[in-house]
Amino acid sequence: MVKTVTFSFSSAEYEGTEATETFTFEELGMDENLDEKALGKEMERIFEAWVWHKLNISSSIYIK
């Protein structure tokens, strides 16, 4: 059976700012056999990148 994950977000502040998209683990380059902790960390990283891309956000941090 093919494993999938669905990412979704919406904004309470900005009406109409929302998205939902489903991916297979293969599309995300994910190993289906990762332990639960490693899987959670990787999903969080991918989800954050997906949201930033959808909102077209860029940022930088400068430390001097």
PyMOL Python script that loads the backbone (N, CA, C, O; Angstrom):
from pymol import cmd

cmd.read_pdbstr("""\
ATOM      1  N   MET A   1       0.837  -1.180   0.000  1.00  0.00           N
ATOM      2  CA  MET A   1       0.000   0.000   0.000  1.00  0.00           C
ATOM      3  C   MET A   1       0.886   1.248   0.000  1.00  0.00           C
ATOM      4  O   MET A   1       1.864   1.322   0.744  1.00  0.00           O
ATOM      5  N   VAL A   2       0.542   2.207  -0.822  1.00  0.00           N
ATOM      6  CA  VAL A   2       1.302   3.443  -0.940  1.00  0.00           C
ATOM      7  C   VAL A   2       0.934   4.371   0.217  1.00  0.00           C
ATOM      8  O   VAL A   2      -0.242   4.647   0.454  1.00  0.00           O
ATOM      9  N   LYS A   3       1.953   4.849   0.933  1.00  0.00           N
ATOM     10  CA  LYS A   3       1.714   5.788   2.029  1.00  0.00           C
ATOM     11  C   LYS A   3       1.646   7.199   1.470  1.00  0.00           C
ATOM     12  O   LYS A   3       2.414   7.577   0.585  1.00  0.00           O
ATOM     13  N   THR A   4       0.701   7.971   2.011  1.00  0.00           N
ATOM     14  CA  THR A   4       0.559   9.366   1.605  1.00  0.00           C
ATOM     15  C   THR A   4       0.509  10.255   2.836  1.00  0.00           C
ATOM     16  O   THR A   4       0.248   9.798   3.949  1.00  0.00           O
ATOM     17  N   VAL A   5       0.764  11.527   2.609  1.00  0.00           N
ATOM     18  CA  VAL A   5       0.640  12.535   3.656  1.00  0.00           C
ATOM     19  C   VAL A   5      -0.067  13.730   3.031  1.00  0.00           C
ATOM     20  O   VAL A   5       0.206  14.098   1.889  1.00  0.00           O
ATOM     21  N   THR A   6      -0.974  14.329   3.791  1.00  0.00           N
ATOM     22  CA  THR A   6      -1.684  15.509   3.317  1.00  0.00           C
ATOM     23  C   THR A   6      -1.285  16.691   4.175  1.00  0.00           C
ATOM     24  O   THR A   6      -1.424  16.655   5.398  1.00  0.00           O
ATOM     25  N   PHE A   7      -0.790  17.737   3.539  1.00  0.00           N
ATOM     26  CA  PHE A   7      -0.443  18.984   4.205  1.00  0.00           C
ATOM     27  C   PHE A   7      -1.584  19.963   3.993  1.00  0.00           C
ATOM     28  O   PHE A   7      -2.181  20.010   2.917  1.00  0.00           O
ATOM     29  N   SER A   8      -1.883  20.739   5.014  1.00  0.00           N
ATOM     30  CA  SER A   8      -2.961  21.707   4.917  1.00  0.00           C
ATOM     31  C   SER A   8      -2.688  22.868   5.855  1.00  0.00           C
ATOM     32  O   SER A   8      -2.154  22.676   6.948  1.00  0.00           O
ATOM     33  N   PHE A   9      -3.054  24.081   5.429  1.00  0.00           N
ATOM     34  CA  PHE A   9      -2.991  25.231   6.316  1.00  0.00           C
ATOM     35  C   PHE A   9      -4.067  26.222   5.906  1.00  0.00           C
ATOM     36  O   PHE A   9      -4.540  26.218   4.770  1.00  0.00           O
ATOM     37  N   SER A  10      -4.442  27.067   6.854  1.00  0.00           N
ATOM     38  CA  SER A  10      -5.340  28.181   6.565  1.00  0.00           C
ATOM     39  C   SER A  10      -4.992  29.301   7.531  1.00  0.00           C
ATOM     40  O   SER A  10      -4.406  29.069   8.589  1.00  0.00           O
ATOM     41  N   SER A  11      -5.356  30.504   7.157  1.00  0.00           N
ATOM     42  CA  SER A  11      -5.056  31.673   7.976  1.00  0.00           C
ATOM     43  C   SER A  11      -6.337  32.217   8.582  1.00  0.00           C
ATOM     44  O   SER A  11      -7.310  32.457   7.867  1.00  0.00           O
ATOM     45  N   ALA A  12      -6.344  32.411   9.882  1.00  0.00           N
ATOM     46  CA  ALA A  12      -7.474  33.053  10.552  1.00  0.00           C
ATOM     47  C   ALA A  12      -7.423  34.559  10.310  1.00  0.00           C
ATOM     48  O   ALA A  12      -8.434  35.250  10.439  1.00  0.00           O
ATOM     49  N   GLU A  13      -6.256  35.057   9.963  1.00  0.00           N
ATOM     50  CA  GLU A  13      -6.038  36.487   9.765  1.00  0.00           C
ATOM     51  C   GLU A  13      -6.384  36.947   8.352  1.00  0.00           C
ATOM     52  O   GLU A  13      -6.944  38.029   8.173  1.00  0.00           O
ATOM     53  N   TYR A  14      -6.055  36.137   7.352  1.00  0.00           N
ATOM     54  CA  TYR A  14      -6.241  36.529   5.953  1.00  0.00           C
ATOM     55  C   TYR A  14      -7.187  35.555   5.257  1.00  0.00           C
ATOM     56  O   TYR A  14      -6.809  34.422   4.957  1.00  0.00           O
ATOM     57  N   GLU A  15      -8.412  35.996   5.004  1.00  0.00           N
ATOM     58  CA  GLU A  15      -9.425  35.171   4.376  1.00  0.00           C
ATOM     59  C   GLU A  15      -8.956  34.697   3.000  1.00  0.00           C
ATOM     60  O   GLU A  15      -8.411  35.474   2.216  1.00  0.00           O
ATOM     61  N   GLY A  16      -9.174  33.432   2.724  1.00  0.00           N
ATOM     62  CA  GLY A  16      -8.802  32.868   1.434  1.00  0.00           C
ATOM     63  C   GLY A  16      -7.369  32.384   1.351  1.00  0.00           C
ATOM     64  O   GLY A  16      -6.957  31.845   0.325  1.00  0.00           O
ATOM     65  N   THR A  17      -6.602  32.570   2.421  1.00  0.00           N
ATOM     66  CA  THR A  17      -5.219  32.102   2.432  1.00  0.00           C
ATOM     67  C   THR A  17      -5.212  30.695   3.015  1.00  0.00           C
ATOM     68  O   THR A  17      -5.180  30.503   4.230  1.00  0.00           O
ATOM     69  N   GLU A  18      -5.242  29.721   2.118  1.00  0.00           N
ATOM     70  CA  GLU A  18      -5.290  28.328   2.535  1.00  0.00           C
ATOM     71  C   GLU A  18      -4.814  27.434   1.405  1.00  0.00           C
ATOM     72  O   GLU A  18      -4.819  27.829   0.239  1.00  0.00           O
ATOM     73  N   ALA A  19      -4.406  26.233   1.759  1.00  0.00           N
ATOM     74  CA  ALA A  19      -3.988  25.256   0.756  1.00  0.00           C
ATOM     75  C   ALA A  19      -4.024  23.864   1.364  1.00  0.00           C
ATOM     76  O   ALA A  19      -3.814  23.696   2.565  1.00  0.00           O
ATOM     77  N   THR A  20      -4.285  22.884   0.543  1.00  0.00           N
ATOM     78  CA  THR A  20      -4.238  21.474   0.928  1.00  0.00           C
ATOM     79  C   THR A  20      -3.650  20.713  -0.248  1.00  0.00           C
ATOM     80  O   THR A  20      -4.025  20.941  -1.398  1.00  0.00           O
ATOM     81  N   GLU A  21      -2.730  19.812   0.047  1.00  0.00           N
ATOM     82  CA  GLU A  21      -2.085  19.046  -1.020  1.00  0.00           C
ATOM     83  C   GLU A  21      -1.654  17.697  -0.461  1.00  0.00           C
ATOM     84  O   GLU A  21      -1.147  17.621   0.657  1.00  0.00           O
ATOM     85  N   THR A  22      -1.852  16.643  -1.226  1.00  0.00           N
ATOM     86  CA  THR A  22      -1.486  15.291  -0.801  1.00  0.00           C
ATOM     87  C   THR A  22      -0.318  14.791  -1.636  1.00  0.00           C
ATOM     88  O   THR A  22      -0.290  14.962  -2.854  1.00  0.00           O
ATOM     89  N   PHE A  23       0.645  14.172  -0.963  1.00  0.00           N
ATOM     90  CA  PHE A  23       1.846  13.642  -1.602  1.00  0.00           C
ATOM     91  C   PHE A  23       2.045  12.190  -1.184  1.00  0.00           C
ATOM     92  O   PHE A  23       1.647  11.789  -0.091  1.00  0.00           O
ATOM     93  N   THR A  24       2.663  11.410  -2.060  1.00  0.00           N
ATOM     94  CA  THR A  24       3.116  10.081  -1.655  1.00  0.00           C
ATOM     95  C   THR A  24       4.476  10.242  -0.982  1.00  0.00           C
ATOM     96  O   THR A  24       5.176  11.231  -1.199  1.00  0.00           O
ATOM     97  N   PHE A  25       4.832   9.269  -0.176  1.00  0.00           N
ATOM     98  CA  PHE A  25       6.160   9.299   0.442  1.00  0.00           C
ATOM     99  C   PHE A  25       7.226   9.335  -0.646  1.00  0.00           C
ATOM    100  O   PHE A  25       8.247  10.007  -0.498  1.00  0.00           O
ATOM    101  N   GLU A  26       6.990   8.611  -1.744  1.00  0.00           N
ATOM    102  CA  GLU A  26       7.949   8.577  -2.850  1.00  0.00           C
ATOM    103  C   GLU A  26       8.144   9.974  -3.443  1.00  0.00           C
ATOM    104  O   GLU A  26       9.276  10.378  -3.712  1.00  0.00           O
ATOM    105  N   GLU A  27       7.051  10.713  -3.648  1.00  0.00           N
ATOM    106  CA  GLU A  27       7.152  12.068  -4.194  1.00  0.00           C
ATOM    107  C   GLU A  27       7.975  12.980  -3.287  1.00  0.00           C
ATOM    108  O   GLU A  27       8.676  13.872  -3.765  1.00  0.00           O
ATOM    109  N   LEU A  28       7.887  12.753  -1.982  1.00  0.00           N
ATOM    110  CA  LEU A  28       8.627  13.563  -1.021  1.00  0.00           C
ATOM    111  C   LEU A  28      10.041  13.046  -0.774  1.00  0.00           C
ATOM    112  O   LEU A  28      10.819  13.673  -0.055  1.00  0.00           O
ATOM    113  N   GLY A  29      10.371  11.905  -1.368  1.00  0.00           N
ATOM    114  CA  GLY A  29      11.690  11.314  -1.148  1.00  0.00           C
ATOM    115  C   GLY A  29      11.837  10.752   0.256  1.00  0.00           C
ATOM    116  O   GLY A  29      12.940  10.687   0.798  1.00  0.00           O
ATOM    117  N   MET A  30      10.705  10.344   0.845  1.00  0.00           N
ATOM    118  CA  MET A  30      10.688   9.849   2.231  1.00  0.00           C
ATOM    119  C   MET A  30      10.869   8.341   2.280  1.00  0.00           C
ATOM    120  O   MET A  30      10.352   7.617   1.430  1.00  0.00           O
ATOM    121  N   ASP A  31      11.601   7.877   3.274  1.00  0.00           N
ATOM    122  CA  ASP A  31      11.753   6.457   3.545  1.00  0.00           C
ATOM    123  C   ASP A  31      10.570   6.016   4.404  1.00  0.00           C
ATOM    124  O   ASP A  31      10.405   6.498   5.525  1.00  0.00           O
ATOM    125  N   GLU A  32       9.758   5.116   3.892  1.00  0.00           N
ATOM    126  CA  GLU A  32       8.576   4.648   4.623  1.00  0.00           C
ATOM    127  C   GLU A  32       8.940   3.901   5.902  1.00  0.00           C
ATOM    128  O   GLU A  32       8.080   3.692   6.758  1.00  0.00           O
ATOM    129  N   ASN A  33      10.187   3.501   6.043  1.00  0.00           N
ATOM    130  CA  ASN A  33      10.595   2.688   7.187  1.00  0.00           C
ATOM    131  C   ASN A  33      11.266   3.482   8.306  1.00  0.00           C
ATOM    132  O   ASN A  33      11.820   2.890   9.232  1.00  0.00           O
ATOM    133  N   LEU A  34      11.223   4.819   8.234  1.00  0.00           N
ATOM    134  CA  LEU A  34      11.796   5.625   9.306  1.00  0.00           C
ATOM    135  C   LEU A  34      11.045   5.376  10.607  1.00  0.00           C
ATOM    136  O   LEU A  34       9.840   5.123  10.601  1.00  0.00           O
ATOM    137  N   ASP A  35      11.773   5.449  11.733  1.00  0.00           N
ATOM    138  CA  ASP A  35      11.073   5.318  12.998  1.00  0.00           C
ATOM    139  C   ASP A  35      10.198   6.550  13.221  1.00  0.00           C
ATOM    140  O   ASP A  35      10.373   7.569  12.553  1.00  0.00           O
ATOM    141  N   GLU A  36       9.274   6.455  14.145  1.00  0.00           N
ATOM    142  CA  GLU A  36       8.266   7.498  14.339  1.00  0.00           C
ATOM    143  C   GLU A  36       8.878   8.865  14.654  1.00  0.00           C
ATOM    144  O   GLU A  36       8.399   9.883  14.155  1.00  0.00           O
ATOM    145  N   LYS A  37       9.918   8.900  15.466  1.00  0.00           N
ATOM    146  CA  LYS A  37      10.550  10.170  15.836  1.00  0.00           C
ATOM    147  C   LYS A  37      11.221  10.825  14.620  1.00  0.00           C
ATOM    148  O   LYS A  37      11.040  12.018  14.379  1.00  0.00           O
ATOM    149  N   ALA A  38      11.987  10.051  13.864  1.00  0.00           N
ATOM    150  CA  ALA A  38      12.668  10.569  12.678  1.00  0.00           C
ATOM    151  C   ALA A  38      11.649  10.992  11.622  1.00  0.00           C
ATOM    152  O   ALA A  38      11.833  12.008  10.952  1.00  0.00           O
ATOM    153  N   LEU A  39      10.587  10.222  11.476  1.00  0.00           N
ATOM    154  CA  LEU A  39       9.537  10.555  10.512  1.00  0.00           C
ATOM    155  C   LEU A  39       8.878  11.885  10.881  1.00  0.00           C
ATOM    156  O   LEU A  39       8.635  12.723  10.014  1.00  0.00           O
ATOM    157  N   GLY A  40       8.591  12.073  12.164  1.00  0.00           N
ATOM    158  CA  GLY A  40       7.980  13.321  12.623  1.00  0.00           C
ATOM    159  C   GLY A  40       8.852  14.529  12.332  1.00  0.00           C
ATOM    160  O   GLY A  40       8.359  15.559  11.872  1.00  0.00           O
ATOM    161  N   LYS A  41      10.150  14.408  12.598  1.00  0.00           N
ATOM    162  CA  LYS A  41      11.078  15.516  12.339  1.00  0.00           C
ATOM    163  C   LYS A  41      11.149  15.845  10.851  1.00  0.00           C
ATOM    164  O   LYS A  41      11.125  17.014  10.467  1.00  0.00           O
ATOM    165  N   GLU A  42      11.235  14.818  10.020  1.00  0.00           N
ATOM    166  CA  GLU A  42      11.339  15.030   8.576  1.00  0.00           C
ATOM    167  C   GLU A  42      10.049  15.623   8.020  1.00  0.00           C
ATOM    168  O   GLU A  42      10.100  16.510   7.168  1.00  0.00           O
ATOM    169  N   MET A  43       8.897  15.152   8.484  1.00  0.00           N
ATOM    170  CA  MET A  43       7.610  15.699   8.037  1.00  0.00           C
ATOM    171  C   MET A  43       7.480  17.170   8.434  1.00  0.00           C
ATOM    172  O   MET A  43       6.979  17.979   7.653  1.00  0.00           O
ATOM    173  N   GLU A  44       7.919  17.514   9.622  1.00  0.00           N
ATOM    174  CA  GLU A  44       7.864  18.908  10.075  1.00  0.00           C
ATOM    175  C   GLU A  44       8.725  19.788   9.178  1.00  0.00           C
ATOM    176  O   GLU A  44       8.311  20.885   8.802  1.00  0.00           O
ATOM    177  N   ARG A  45       9.914  19.317   8.834  1.00  0.00           N
ATOM    178  CA  ARG A  45      10.814  20.076   7.961  1.00  0.00           C
ATOM    179  C   ARG A  45      10.193  20.278   6.577  1.00  0.00           C
ATOM    180  O   ARG A  45      10.218  21.383   6.035  1.00  0.00           O
ATOM    181  N   ILE A  46       9.641  19.214   6.015  1.00  0.00           N
ATOM    182  CA  ILE A  46       9.031  19.291   4.690  1.00  0.00           C
ATOM    183  C   ILE A  46       7.781  20.162   4.728  1.00  0.00           C
ATOM    184  O   ILE A  46       7.553  20.948   3.808  1.00  0.00           O
ATOM    185  N   PHE A  47       6.964  20.037   5.778  1.00  0.00           N
ATOM    186  CA  PHE A  47       5.750  20.842   5.900  1.00  0.00           C
ATOM    187  C   PHE A  47       6.082  22.329   5.955  1.00  0.00           C
ATOM    188  O   PHE A  47       5.445  23.131   5.273  1.00  0.00           O
ATOM    189  N   GLU A  48       7.066  22.700   6.753  1.00  0.00           N
ATOM    190  CA  GLU A  48       7.459  24.109   6.855  1.00  0.00           C
ATOM    191  C   GLU A  48       7.915  24.649   5.503  1.00  0.00           C
ATOM    192  O   GLU A  48       7.551  25.764   5.128  1.00  0.00           O
ATOM    193  N   ALA A  49       8.703  23.873   4.771  1.00  0.00           N
ATOM    194  CA  ALA A  49       9.158  24.299   3.450  1.00  0.00           C
ATOM    195  C   ALA A  49       7.972  24.439   2.495  1.00  0.00           C
ATOM    196  O   ALA A  49       7.939  25.362   1.681  1.00  0.00           O
ATOM    197  N   TRP A  50       7.008  23.537   2.589  1.00  0.00           N
ATOM    198  CA  TRP A  50       5.826  23.582   1.732  1.00  0.00           C
ATOM    199  C   TRP A  50       5.003  24.839   2.010  1.00  0.00           C
ATOM    200  O   TRP A  50       4.580  25.524   1.079  1.00  0.00           O
ATOM    201  N   VAL A  51       4.772  25.145   3.299  1.00  0.00           N
ATOM    202  CA  VAL A  51       4.005  26.339   3.659  1.00  0.00           C
ATOM    203  C   VAL A  51       4.727  27.594   3.184  1.00  0.00           C
ATOM    204  O   VAL A  51       4.104  28.479   2.597  1.00  0.00           O
ATOM    205  N   TRP A  52       6.028  27.679   3.428  1.00  0.00           N
ATOM    206  CA  TRP A  52       6.786  28.860   3.009  1.00  0.00           C
ATOM    207  C   TRP A  52       6.696  29.040   1.500  1.00  0.00           C
ATOM    208  O   TRP A  52       6.557  30.163   1.014  1.00  0.00           O
ATOM    209  N   HIS A  53       6.773  27.948   0.762  1.00  0.00           N
ATOM    210  CA  HIS A  53       6.675  28.027  -0.699  1.00  0.00           C
ATOM    211  C   HIS A  53       5.285  28.502  -1.127  1.00  0.00           C
ATOM    212  O   HIS A  53       5.165  29.355  -2.007  1.00  0.00           O
ATOM    213  N   LYS A  54       4.240  27.957  -0.511  1.00  0.00           N
ATOM    214  CA  LYS A  54       2.868  28.321  -0.862  1.00  0.00           C
ATOM    215  C   LYS A  54       2.595  29.796  -0.586  1.00  0.00           C
ATOM    216  O   LYS A  54       1.881  30.449  -1.347  1.00  0.00           O
ATOM    217  N   LEU A  55       3.160  30.321   0.497  1.00  0.00           N
ATOM    218  CA  LEU A  55       2.936  31.724   0.854  1.00  0.00           C
ATOM    219  C   LEU A  55       3.954  32.646   0.201  1.00  0.00           C
ATOM    220  O   LEU A  55       3.892  33.864   0.367  1.00  0.00           O
ATOM    221  N   ASN A  56       4.898  32.060  -0.546  1.00  0.00           N
ATOM    222  CA  ASN A  56       5.935  32.829  -1.220  1.00  0.00           C
ATOM    223  C   ASN A  56       6.706  33.694  -0.222  1.00  0.00           C
ATOM    224  O   ASN A  56       6.906  34.889  -0.444  1.00  0.00           O
ATOM    225  N   ILE A  57       7.130  33.083   0.862  1.00  0.00           N
ATOM    226  CA  ILE A  57       7.852  33.771   1.928  1.00  0.00           C
ATOM    227  C   ILE A  57       9.351  33.538   1.763  1.00  0.00           C
ATOM    228  O   ILE A  57       9.793  32.421   1.493  1.00  0.00           O
ATOM    229  N   SER A  58      10.100  34.574   1.923  1.00  0.00           N
ATOM    230  CA  SER A  58      11.551  34.425   2.011  1.00  0.00           C
ATOM    231  C   SER A  58      12.004  35.215   3.229  1.00  0.00           C
ATOM    232  O   SER A  58      11.349  36.173   3.640  1.00  0.00           O
ATOM    233  N   SER A  59      13.106  34.814   3.790  1.00  0.00           N
ATOM    234  CA  SER A  59      13.606  35.515   4.971  1.00  0.00           C
ATOM    235  C   SER A  59      15.102  35.331   5.068  1.00  0.00           C
ATOM    236  O   SER A  59      15.697  34.522   4.356  1.00  0.00           O
ATOM    237  N   SER A  60      15.688  36.081   5.945  1.00  0.00           N
ATOM    238  CA  SER A  60      17.108  35.918   6.224  1.00  0.00           C
ATOM    239  C   SER A  60      17.353  36.310   7.670  1.00  0.00           C
ATOM    240  O   SER A  60      16.598  37.074   8.271  1.00  0.00           O
ATOM    241  N   ILE A  61      18.404  35.778   8.192  1.00  0.00           N
ATOM    242  CA  ILE A  61      18.836  36.096   9.552  1.00  0.00           C
ATOM    243  C   ILE A  61      20.278  36.551   9.454  1.00  0.00           C
ATOM    244  O   ILE A  61      21.115  35.850   8.884  1.00  0.00           O
ATOM    245  N   TYR A  62      20.569  37.694   9.993  1.00  0.00           N
ATOM    246  CA  TYR A  62      21.928  38.231   9.964  1.00  0.00           C
ATOM    247  C   TYR A  62      22.398  38.395  11.407  1.00  0.00           C
ATOM    248  O   TYR A  62      21.790  39.121  12.194  1.00  0.00           O
ATOM    249  N   ILE A  63      23.457  37.729  11.728  1.00  0.00           N
ATOM    250  CA  ILE A  63      24.035  37.826  13.077  1.00  0.00           C
ATOM    251  C   ILE A  63      25.416  38.402  12.945  1.00  0.00           C
ATOM    252  O   ILE A  63      26.239  37.904  12.177  1.00  0.00           O
ATOM    253  N   LYS A  64      25.671  39.456  13.697  1.00  0.00           N
ATOM    254  CA  LYS A  64      26.960  40.094  13.636  1.00  0.00           C
ATOM    255  C   LYS A  64      27.670  39.978  14.962  1.00  0.00           C
ATOM    256  O   LYS A  64      28.792  40.465  15.106  1.00  0.00           O
TER     257      LYS A  64
END
""", "prot")
cmd.dss("prot")
cmd.show_as("cartoon", "prot")
cmd.util.cbc("prot")
cmd.orient("prot")
